[in-house]
Amino acid sequence: MGIGVSSVPMARAVANTGNLGVVSGTAIDSVLARRLQDGDLTGEIRWALTHFPDQNTVNEVLERFFIEGGKKSEASYLDVPKLSLSPTPFANEMLIIANFVEITLAKRDCHGVIGVNFLEKIQLATPASVFGAMLAGVDYILMGAGIPADIPGLINELMVGNTVHFKIKVEGADTPHLLTFDPSIIHNVNYENLVRPKFLAIVSSHILANYLARDPETRPDGFVIEGPTAGGHNAPPRSKEHIGLDGQVTFTEKDLADFEKVKAVGLPFWLAGGYGTPEKVAEALEIGAAGVQVGSLFALSNESGIIDELREEVLQQVADDALEVRTEPKTSSTGFPFKVVEINGTASDPDVYQSRDRKCDLGYLRSPFLRPDGGIGYRCSAEPVKTFEFKGGTAEEAHDVKCLCNALMANIGLGQTRWGTYHEPPLLTLGSDLAGAKEMSDQYGGAWSAADVINYLTSKI
Ligand SMILES: Cc1cc2nc3c(=O)[nH]c(=O)nc-3n(C[C@H](O)[C@H](O)[C@H](O)COP(=O)(O)O)c2cc1C
């Protein structure tokens, strides 16, 4: 769960129960840069960096971002370079090192398996991020929010240190452009020691599962089949009439995978989205799933990356049966529906949203597009409307879109501070099926650990 919600302590705690613990690789270069600017007070990042093969790169990163004792609270964070089709070596090094650090830390004092999650939509970060994760010996790579057809091939090439030419969708272009990534920018890598991670594609339909499995070039090692109640982004709905009277995205039977057809594909699969109760876990196993992927219960656990103040507010609302989670059609600039928790003081609050000056300084969700002069531009419908229009977007597209990059960094206590006083507001996401959260709230007195979630979920199998 990104950004930084599936944190190191959570992934490690889950892995140590014998299950798969997953860290988020989304925007992890910014997470690392900001943690270093906050002084890395526990020293754990610098500990992980001592294990990175190329110490020249480590020194470059520390020189750029590490502040002994932490930056002044009113100072703004210095940002990492934005993603692009022609990144500088340093931009790639940040992605590699940040993924390496996160996975190295999750694997510290851990006797289980660790995975990393990436979003297909953030294609420009993919090759360097996957490579960094592989250098740390990640066991599983999981990718959702798109069609991750090129990942098995990418892993194969990186295993032997080949330069890769990764396909990037460019809006307005007839054919994909290629992002060239040369792993030899990192020195002293012993490729013989790399262990191939397994790859799980997160999809919502049996049709997509079947499509990916048909060709050995695109075939993953398994699937997470994610339904429309899942937290974060959801797959776009299939029916044309999909906005309800309350403005939310509505899903129909057509949006649900046929599990018999998923089973017929012949690869292991895990079910996600509303599988956060012992009964639903038992049901998933009965259907033939290898297990479940659970988000919301862990996002609310003590090991979550979400700042305590927000998490406690949500837990209280769960306890009071007062929590509202909406499936918003416009919030995410990806165009995918996005689940939003309604909390005053966050960007779900219209006053907070209106009072924020639009700014696109992190840019993970920018899409490359073909400019009229034949060059490549980058745009995001959450950026200032005039800028977006100048780049060929429309005010209608930009309407109601929120800056997930800045908000999700604020959720984990790494939000940007501007002009000494302005703090980027958070925006929380959770799944809309909170039956398990309510039951755990009653059973565990309103707060729980990641290990409690595992005990609860496995109590009926
Ligand atoms: C706070 C939060 C953040 C999430 N972020 C991501 C993400 O970055 N990538 C992803 O593939 N899924 C993400 N998800 C979806 C979860 O991985 C999981 O599939 C989903 O939440 C399962 O449904 P549940 O919440 O009903 O358990 C997120 C979910 C939550 C609650």
Ligand as a Chemical Component Dictionary entry (heavy atoms), coordinates in Angstrom:
data_LIG
# 
_chem_comp.id                   LIG 
_chem_comp.type                 NON-POLYMER 
_chem_comp.pdbx_formal_charge   0 
_chem_comp.three_letter_code    LIG 
# 
loop_
_chem_comp_atom.comp_id 
_chem_comp_atom.atom_id 
_chem_comp_atom.alt_atom_id 
_chem_comp_atom.type_symbol 
_chem_comp_atom.charge 
_chem_comp_atom.model_Cartn_x 
_chem_comp_atom.model_Cartn_y 
_chem_comp_atom.model_Cartn_z 
_chem_comp_atom.pdbx_ordinal 
LIG C1  C1  C 0 -4.122  2.671  2.148  1  
LIG C2  C2  C 0 -4.122  1.773  0.960  2  
LIG C3  C3  C 0 -3.192  1.980  -0.052 3  
LIG C4  C4  C 0 -3.128  1.123  -1.154 4  
LIG N1  N1  N 0 -2.161  1.286  -2.084 5  
LIG C5  C5  C 0 -2.010  0.390  -3.080 6  
LIG C6  C6  C 0 -0.909  0.505  -3.987 7  
LIG O1  O1  O 0 -0.086  1.404  -3.888 8  
LIG N2  N2  N 0 -0.793  -0.449 -4.950 9  
LIG C7  C7  C 0 -1.693  -1.487 -5.069 10 
LIG O2  O2  O 0 -1.531  -2.317 -5.975 11 
LIG N3  N3  N 0 -2.740  -1.592 -4.238 12 
LIG C8  C8  C 0 -2.902  -0.694 -3.233 13 
LIG N4  N4  N 0 -3.949  -0.826 -2.343 14 
LIG C9  C9  C 0 -4.848  -1.987 -2.476 15 
LIG C10 C10 C 0 -4.379  -3.127 -1.524 16 
LIG O3  O3  O 0 -3.117  -3.573 -1.921 17 
LIG C11 C11 C 0 -5.345  -4.299 -1.468 18 
LIG O4  O4  O 0 -5.412  -4.995 -2.684 19 
LIG C12 C12 C 0 -6.738  -3.909 -1.107 20 
LIG O5  O5  O 0 -6.773  -2.895 -0.142 21 
LIG C13 C13 C 0 -7.486  -5.131 -0.627 22 
LIG O6  O6  O 0 -8.768  -4.819 -0.199 23 
LIG P1  P1  P 0 -9.153  -4.570 1.339  24 
LIG O7  O7  O 0 -8.714  -3.205 1.657  25 
LIG O8  O8  O 0 -10.630 -4.752 1.336  26 
LIG O9  O9  O 0 -8.427  -5.605 2.157  27 
LIG C14 C14 C 0 -4.052  0.049  -1.260 28 
LIG C15 C15 C 0 -5.010  -0.130 -0.247 29 
LIG C16 C16 C 0 -5.050  0.715  0.843  30 
LIG C17 C17 C 0 -6.071  0.475  1.906  31 
# 
loop_
_chem_comp_bond.comp_id 
_chem_comp_bond.atom_id_1 
_chem_comp_bond.atom_id_2 
_chem_comp_bond.value_order 
_chem_comp_bond.pdbx_ordinal 
LIG C1  C2  SING 1  
LIG C2  C3  SING 2  
LIG C2  C16 DOUB 3  
LIG C3  C4  DOUB 4  
LIG C4  N1  SING 5  
LIG C4  C14 SING 6  
LIG N1  C5  DOUB 7  
LIG C5  C6  SING 8  
LIG C5  C8  SING 9  
LIG C6  O1  DOUB 10 
LIG C6  N2  SING 11 
LIG N2  C7  SING 12 
LIG C7  O2  DOUB 13 
LIG C7  N3  SING 14 
LIG N3  C8  DOUB 15 
LIG C8  N4  SING 16 
LIG N4  C9  SING 17 
LIG N4  C14 SING 18 
LIG C9  C10 SING 19 
LIG C10 O3  SING 20 
LIG C10 C11 SING 21 
LIG C11 O4  SING 22 
LIG C11 C12 SING 23 
LIG C12 O5  SING 24 
LIG C12 C13 SING 25 
LIG C13 O6  SING 26 
LIG O6  P1  SING 27 
LIG P1  O7  DOUB 28 
LIG P1  O8  SING 29 
LIG P1  O9  SING 30 
LIG C14 C15 DOUB 31 
LIG C15 C16 SING 32 
LIG C16 C17 SING 33 
# 
